[in-house]
Amino acid sequence: MHFHPKALKDVKGQIGAPMPGKVLDIKVKEGSRIEKGKQLCVLSAMKMETVVNSPMSGTVKKIYVTRDMHLEGDDLILEIE
């Protein structure tokens, strides 16, 4: 059984999935400098696409997901520092 880490709400820079869904696209790479509001990834749930935007500016430290991965709510997508 595969366990995916959850984003901790009290840890600034951890970005979690807003809902269960499938990762359609990842818009950033590790080491990329990003600005607040930048598109990070696209999730699909029940034939609707949801774009996850960055809540802060910073550098993408680590990406925890891959395309076509199925996520649950609050699963850790990536970390920004």
C-alpha positions as a Python dict, from the first residue, in 0.01 Angstrom:
ca = {
    (1, 'M'): (0, 0, 0),
    (2, 'H'): (135, 341, -102),
    (3, 'F'): (125, 626, 149),
    (4, 'H'): (145, 984, 25),
    (5, 'P'): (250, 1254, 276),
    (6, 'K'): (-5, 1519, 375),
    (7, 'A'): (62, 1893, 361),
    (8, 'L'): (88, 2036, 710),
    (9, 'K'): (-123, 2350, 738),
    (10, 'D'): (110, 2510, 994),
    (11, 'V'): (420, 2465, 773),
    (12, 'K'): (457, 2763, 540),
    (13, 'G'): (548, 2653, 188),
    (14, 'Q'): (381, 2310, 188),
    (15, 'I'): (116, 2305, -84),
    (16, 'G'): (-156, 2040, -58),
    (17, 'A'): (-422, 1915, -296),
    (18, 'P'): (-743, 2117, -248),
    (19, 'M'): (-951, 1806, -331),
    (20, 'P'): (-912, 1445, -440),
    (21, 'G'): (-820, 1412, -806),
    (22, 'K'): (-573, 1310, -1074),
    (23, 'V'): (-265, 1518, -1163),
    (24, 'L'): (-304, 1627, -1527),
    (25, 'D'): (-5, 1860, -1555),
    (26, 'I'): (279, 2001, -1347),
    (27, 'K'): (360, 2360, -1446),
    (28, 'V'): (687, 2409, -1251),
    (29, 'K'): (1020, 2233, -1200),
    (30, 'E'): (1230, 2184, -887),
    (31, 'G'): (1458, 2483, -842),
    (32, 'S'): (1225, 2719, -1033),
    (33, 'R'): (1178, 3069, -892),
    (34, 'I'): (805, 3143, -880),
    (35, 'E'): (584, 3439, -793),
    (36, 'K'): (266, 3439, -587),
    (37, 'G'): (-29, 3333, -806),
    (38, 'K'): (181, 3124, -1049),
    (39, 'Q'): (14, 2805, -1171),
    (40, 'L'): (175, 2504, -1000),
    (41, 'C'): (-28, 2210, -1132),
    (42, 'V'): (-362, 2108, -1278),
    (43, 'L'): (-586, 1850, -1111),
    (44, 'S'): (-889, 1674, -1257),
    (45, 'A'): (-1184, 1550, -1053),
    (46, 'M'): (-1524, 1446, -1186),
    (47, 'K'): (-1435, 1580, -1533),
    (48, 'M'): (-1356, 1927, -1394),
    (49, 'E'): (-1009, 2078, -1398),
    (50, 'T'): (-873, 2275, -1103),
    (51, 'V'): (-557, 2483, -1121),
    (52, 'V'): (-349, 2497, -803),
    (53, 'N'): (-182, 2840, -774),
    (54, 'S'): (108, 2939, -552),
    (55, 'P'): (3, 3121, -234),
    (56, 'M'): (351, 3276, -204),
    (57, 'S'): (665, 3370, -394),
    (58, 'G'): (977, 3157, -355),
    (59, 'T'): (1171, 2866, -502),
    (60, 'V'): (1027, 2520, -568),
    (61, 'K'): (1219, 2301, -323),
    (62, 'K'): (1067, 1959, -399),
    (63, 'I'): (783, 1818, -608),
    (64, 'Y'): (607, 1514, -458),
    (65, 'V'): (370, 1426, -744),
    (66, 'T'): (392, 1301, -1102),
    (67, 'R'): (152, 1318, -1395),
    (68, 'D'): (-142, 1077, -1373),
    (69, 'M'): (-95, 1032, -996),
    (70, 'H'): (-419, 1008, -797),
    (71, 'L'): (-432, 1231, -490),
    (72, 'E'): (-655, 1261, -187),
    (73, 'G'): (-742, 1595, -28),
    (74, 'D'): (-444, 1763, 143),
    (75, 'D'): (-188, 1528, -17),
    (76, 'L'): (143, 1712, -45),
    (77, 'I'): (199, 1843, -400),
    (78, 'L'): (518, 2043, -350),
    (79, 'E'): (722, 2257, -115),
    (80, 'I'): (823, 2619, -171),
    (81, 'E'): (1102, 2791, 23),
}
